[in-house]
Amino acid sequence: MSVLLRQGANELVEVRDWIADEGQSAYPEGSREKVRLRCPKLAPFSFLLAEHYYLFKESSHRYPEQFWAEVVAYRIGAVCGINVPPAFAAFNSSSKKCAALIEWFYGKAGGPQIRYVSGGDIMSTIVADYDLKRGKKHAFVAIQGWLKKRAPSELVFQTQMIIWARMLTFDALIGNTDRHHDNWGTMWLNERQFSFAPAFDNGTSLGHELTISRIETLLKNNAEMDAYIWRGTHHLRWRETDEKKMNHGELLRLIAASAPYCLPYITQMLLFESDDLSAEIKSVARIECPIRLSDLRVDFMISLTLRRRELLVKKLEQL
């Protein structure tokens, strides 16, 4: 089990008295309601950082349980060993709203001064006439080329490529279809030292949009489950000129083929114990919350993730 998972995180966090930051929105993009809050000086639980910022991110009105996808994605990230901002279940008893409480991934007390640069800002510098609204030319090869130019050495280039490939592997594992240009970014210590940010904003994943009846069908029909998985695409295209977005598995296969040094790190992420994954997702369902994560959806998240893992391994074996 990865040490990235905070101990004692199976508690509902009451945020009624937390102070909202009216002057700055954490992730202004996206359709879901969100507000940045500061944890009190006396943090209510040991897994929270006192006086640090958190994003209170609600579900889409169409999918009341969606916020749980952020919480579960954090658990899956811990199991497979990738850096995902800690996400906890939260409730505001004043507004009667439930949400994911997502830890701000930089600006921590005692930490280094970080300049964050969004993927959208990066794409705008490397692709002529880049469309920040639609991101149609959001392409892996363009990002790879930018990284090659900005990295001060081949070692740094390959290290950051591995981090990027691992994030895309995580997206494939949870079925994240929304890693658009403002859902990734880089953190800079100075003009030369940088790294990709953690894999934040993971709520458009894990079958969050599926109705109970559709989940029941997919759990009973392996062929339909596989079809559902393969229909999912990453937001990325391979090249700027490609018309279609990439299927998750095909994207990973092309990354591993073009950058073979990434393959061991991609593969390693998929070697987690199935029982560890099941235990973590089931533990989330025990959190007492006005909007509970249903047992059926828990079973589906487990089955879906393990089947995605199987299909990804088979795709990578084609190399």
N, C-alpha and C positions, 0 to 999 in steps of 0.2 A: 504494500500500500504506500502511495506517495506521501511524503511529508507535507505536500502542498495543501492537504485537507486540514482545516482548523478543527481542533478537538472541541467537542461539546456544541456543535453547530445545529443540533436538532431542537432548536427552540424558536418560537415565534417572537420576533422583535417588535415591540410596541414603539411607534415613532411619534405618537401624538404630540409630545413635548419637545421633539427635536426642532432645531431652528432651520428654517428653509433659507437657502441662499438665493435671494431674489435677483442678484446682479449677474449671475452666470448660470447658464444651463449646461449640464454635463455633455450630453450628446444632443444637440439641437435638431439633428436630422431624425427622420422617422415619424411614424404616425401615432405611436403609443404615447400616452400621457406619462410625463416623468418630471421629477423635481429633485434638485440636489439638496441634501440635508447634511447637517454637521452632527456627528455623534456627540453626546454630552461629555463633559469633563470626567464624570464618573460613568464609564461605559457599563451598560446594564448586563453585559455578558463578557466573558473572557475572550471570546472569539472576535469581538469588535475592537476597533482601534479608537481610543478616546480622542475626541476633538478632530477626528479625520472626516473627510467628506464621503458620503455614500449617495448613490442614485436610487431613488424610490421609483421604480419602473413598473407601471401597471400593465395589465393585459389589454389586448384589443377588446373592444366591446363585443366583438363577435365570438371570442374564444376566452371565456372567463378563467380557464385553467392555464392560460398561456404563460403567465409569470412563473409557473413551476418549471417550465423548460429551462429558464435561466438558472434556477437552483439546481436542477438535475444535471445540466451541462457542466456546472462547476464540479459536481461529484464525479462525473465521467472523466473530466479533465484530470482530476486528482488520481483516479484509478489508472489512467493510461500515461500519466506523467507529463502533462503539458501545463504551462502556466496560464490559468484562467483566473480573472479577478474573482475573489470570493463573493458568492451570492447566497443570500439567506432569505427565508420567508419573513415578510413583515406585514404589519397591520396598523392602520391609523384608526383608532377607536372613535376619533372625532368625526372624520369623514366617512368612516365605515368602509374604507378601501383596503384591499389586499394588494400586495405587489412584491416583486423581487427587490431586495436591498443589496445593491451591487457596490462593492468597495472601489473607490477611486484608485486607479493603479499607479498614480504618481503623486508627488507633493506630500509624502509622508514625513512626519516629524523626524528630524535628524537625518533624513535622506538627502541625496544630492539634488541640486537644482536641475530640473529637467525642462527642456523645450520640446513640446509635443508638436509633431507635424503630421497632419492627416493624410491618408492615402489620396484623397481628392486633390489636395495641394500638390502632392508629388505627381500625380497623373497630369495635372495641368501644366507642369513644367516639361514633361517628356513627350506628350502627344499633342500635336498641333490641333487647335480648335476642339479641345476635349470638352465634351458635353457633361457638365457637372450635375445636370438634372437627371439624365438617363444613364450616363456612364457606358455608352454603347461600345467604346473602344477600351474598356477596362480589360487589360490583357496581361497574361502571365509573362510573355516574352518581353513586353515593354518594361515591366517591373524588374525582371531579371537583368535587362540591359542597364537600367538606371542604377541598380545595385552594384553592377560590375564597375561602373564609372565612379561611384561615390565611395566604394570600399577602399581604404588606404593600402590594402594588401590582399593577396589571393586567399590567405588564411581567413581574414575577416569576411571576405566575399563568401567563401564556402560556409563559414559559421552562420552567417545571416541567412544564406540560402537554406540551410538545414532548419533553422528556426521557422522560416517562411513555409517550407515544405511540411513541417510538423503541424503548423496551424491549418494548412489545407487538408492534411490528413484528419485532423480533429473535425473539421467541417464535414468531411466525407463520412466520418463515423457517426456523427449526430444528425446528418442530413441537413446541414445549414445551407439554405438557399439565398441568404441575404448578406454575404460578406462583400458588400459593395464598397466603393472607394472611401466612404466615410466610416466603415466598420473595421478598418485596420489603419495602422499608422506607425510612425517611428518616434523614438525618444532619443534626444540628443543631449549629451553632456557638454559638447563643444562642436566646432565645425567639422571635426573628423570622427569623433567617437559617437556611435549611435547603435541602436538595436531596434528590432521590431517590438512594438508594444505587445502585451499579452493578448490572448484571444478573447476580446470583449464583444458584447452584444450577440448573444447566442439564442435569443428567444424564438427565432423563426426556424425551428428545428423539432426533431423528436415527434413528428406527427401531430404538432399542436393544433393544427387546423381540422383534424379529423373528428367526425361525430362518433358517438358511442356505437351506433349501428355499423358504421364503416369499420371501426376498430374490430368489432366482433367478426365481421366478414374476413378481414385480413388475417386475424389470428387463426381462423379455420381453414384458410386457403393459401398454401405456400406459393402457388403460382401468382396469385394476385398480390401477395406481399412483395415478391421479387419484382413484379411489374411496377409497383408503387415506388420501390427503391430506385429502380433504374430510370424512372421518369424524372427524378430529381436532378437538378443541375446546379452547379456553382454559379455565382454571379460572373465569374471570370470567363473570358474567352481565351483561347491559346494565343492567337495573334490579333492585332488591332483590326485586321481586314476580315476576320472570320465573322460570318453572319450569326452563327449560333453559339450559345453558351456551352460550356463543357459539362458533360456528365461527370459526377464526382470520381467514379472509378477510372474513367479514361484520363481525366486530368492527372490523377496520381501516377498512372502508368507512363504518361508522357514526361512527367517531371522526373521519375526514376530513370527513364531511358535517356533523357538529355543531361541529367546530373546524377550519374550512378552513385556518387559518394553520399547522396541523400537516402538511398534505398535502405541501408541498415537502420537508419533512424526512423524511417517510415514504418518499417517492419517491426521494430522494437515497440512502437506505440500500440501495435495490434496484438501483443503477446500477453496482455493482462489476463488475470484469472476471471473466468465468468462468474464465479461465486462472489468475488469482490464487487464486481459491477452490480450484481443483483442485490447484494446486501446494502450497498450505498443507496440505490434507488428506493428500495423498500424502506430504508430508514427515513427518507424524506416524507413518505406517506404517513408516518406516525406523528408528524408535527401537527399539533392542534391549531387549526386555522379555520376561520369562517368559510373560506373556499378551500375544501380539502382536495388533495390529489387522489382521484378515485382509484380503487384497487385495480379496476380493469385497465385504466390508463397506465398504471405502474407496470402491470404485466406486459402491456403492449410496448412500452418504452424499453423494457428489458429484451423482449423478443426481437424487436426491430433493430436495436443496437447490435445485438449478437449476430443477427443475420446480415446486417451491413458489414460487420467485421469479416464474416465468412466470404462474402462476395468480393470484398476488397482484396483479401488474401488471394483468392483465385485469379483476380485480374492481375495482380502483381506477379503471380507465378507464370504469366504469359511472357515475361521478359526473357 
